[in-house]
Each structure stands twice: as structure tokens, then as C-alpha cells.
Amino acid sequence: MKHRFNYLILIYFLAILISGCTLVKASLQQGPTEPVAKIENITIPSINGKIKVRVYTPDGNGHFPILIYIHGGGWISGSIDKQDKICRYLSNKLTCMVVSVKYRLAPKHKFPIPVEDCYAATLWTFKNARSINGDPTRIAIGGPSAGGNLSAAVCLMAKDRNGPPLIFQMLVIPSTNLSSLDTESYRMFAKGHELTRRVVEIARALYLRYIDDRFNPYASPLLAKDHRNLPPALIITGEYDVARDDGKAYADCLKQAGIPVRYYCVKGMGHFGTYWTGASKKVQSALDEAVSALREAFAKKR
């Protein structure tokens, strides 16, 4: 019992630390909460259980393009509530629907449950797009940090499982290779730049059930044998982020496979956060880049 208590305390403080890393500064939480025409919480089926998605619908006439938004938090923390502001902002700014996914968290639900939940939400969105006033031919996916990792994995799953079709992936400060934390950025920024290498090591251990899982492409998308026929991508990294080289390597890998990629590195930033609205000018530039890329993807005729 004592060991279990200590384990839970470790998870609690690690979750706080990861959440703090992704926020960077308290100022990133500033800014008004925008009204959205409609917000609905829906329970949907997933592997061996059920999960919740929160659907944001903007003003206007559908059928709207859809962004599936996957929150960050090191696979062990984070929530759709903490992503509420950015989801409202993106829904209004892009006149799109946002489906925010409340996937089950490690360590209670280890890999592959979180990524299977995100895939289940993607499949549900595609199958039910018309009924919620969305356009099934214009579905993108994306998120920050662990959400970027999960988004990339869902794109691989969708290719391997013959759908659903996705038109774009937005990967923000993503970890793409959990098999090794020994890149130049992990060595250079191991300490002192929001997210530390030690925190990633612990989060990885809590997320993955077996050592071999580190080499599974649904945990480490960079290690997939074939990156052809994946959706076009925007990959955003922070200059001083431990995961910077993960994002850059994935951008290069997709380019080599013939995938259109926009790569944007935010100068002077570490593992910056998920509360983009009302943030510093540096982080706002990343949000502007994301909005521009998504608007371009949604505007293409299908």
C-alpha cells in the first residue's frame, strides 16, 4: 500500500510538472474566453470502453471543415477543459468544427489505449460528420506535445487501416521517437528549458507497457517503415525544446516520402504551451502559422 501511495504521488507531481512545462508562463492563459455558437459533449465508443469528445460548432452554415484536436500532457495529464480556449479560438478563427478528444490517460491506460482512443474519435468523426453538420471530406487532426505524437500516430493508423481519410496533420512540439532520447536537442536542453529530459523519461515509462513499445511506430511515428501517402503536415518546434530534433527529423522524413510539409521553429522558445491565445508574440507567431496552414488545407476543393 505504501509503495502504491508513493507511486500515485509521483504521478501527481509529474503531471503538475508536465502541465507547467506546456504552459511556459501564466500569461499564456490570459485572454478572453470566446463565445462559440454551439458546444456539445458526446460519449462515443472506443476499444474496451467509452470516451468523451467535445464538439465546437461555429456560426454559419455547414457543412463545416473539422479539426480533431488532441491535447498534450505527456500521455498522463491534460484535459479537454484545459484546451477549451484554444478550441474556441480555432473554431471561430477558421469557421470550422473542432472535436476535442478526452482520451484515456496513462498509467492507468497504457499504450496503445490513448492512441486507439484518438483513432476511435477520428473514425467516429468521419462516420458522423454529416449528422453534426461537418464535412467528412475535410477532416484534419493535430495537437501539441503528446497530442502531436498521438496525431501523427493516428495518421499512420488511418493509412494502415484504410481510413478514415485525413487531409492535414498539425504537429506542435511533437515527440516522434520514443526509442531514443539522445538527440542533440535532448543533450543540449536536458535541463532548464521548461521540459527536461528526465521528465520525458518518466512520462515515457508511465505511458509504455513494454520496452519494445518504444519501437512501435504508433508510439514512435518516426520509426514507421513507410511514410508515403500520409496527409500534408505542419510541424512546429521550439528552438530550445528537448523534442525539437524529433519534430525536425519527422518533417525531413515526410519530405523524403514526398509529403508536403511546412516546418516552423519558434526562435527563443522551449517546450512552449497549448494556451496560445493571449500569449507572447513568439508563441502567437506559431498560432498564426497553424491558422494559416489549416485555412489553406480546408480551402482546397475535394
Protein Blocks (a to p, Z undefined) as FASTA:
>chain_A
ZZmmmmmmmmmmmmmmmmmmmnopaklmgccddddfbdcddddddehiacdddddddedd
ddddddddddehehpgccfklmmmmmmmmmmmnopacddddddddfklgcfklmmmmmmm
mmmmmmmmmmnopafklccdddehjlmmmmmmmmmmmmmnopacdfbdcdehiafbfkbc
cbfklmmmmgoplpafklmmmmmmmmpmbfklmmpmklmmmlpmblghiacddddddfkl
fklmmmmmmmmmmmmnopacdddddehiacddfblghpafklmmmmmmmmmmmmmmmmpc
ZZ
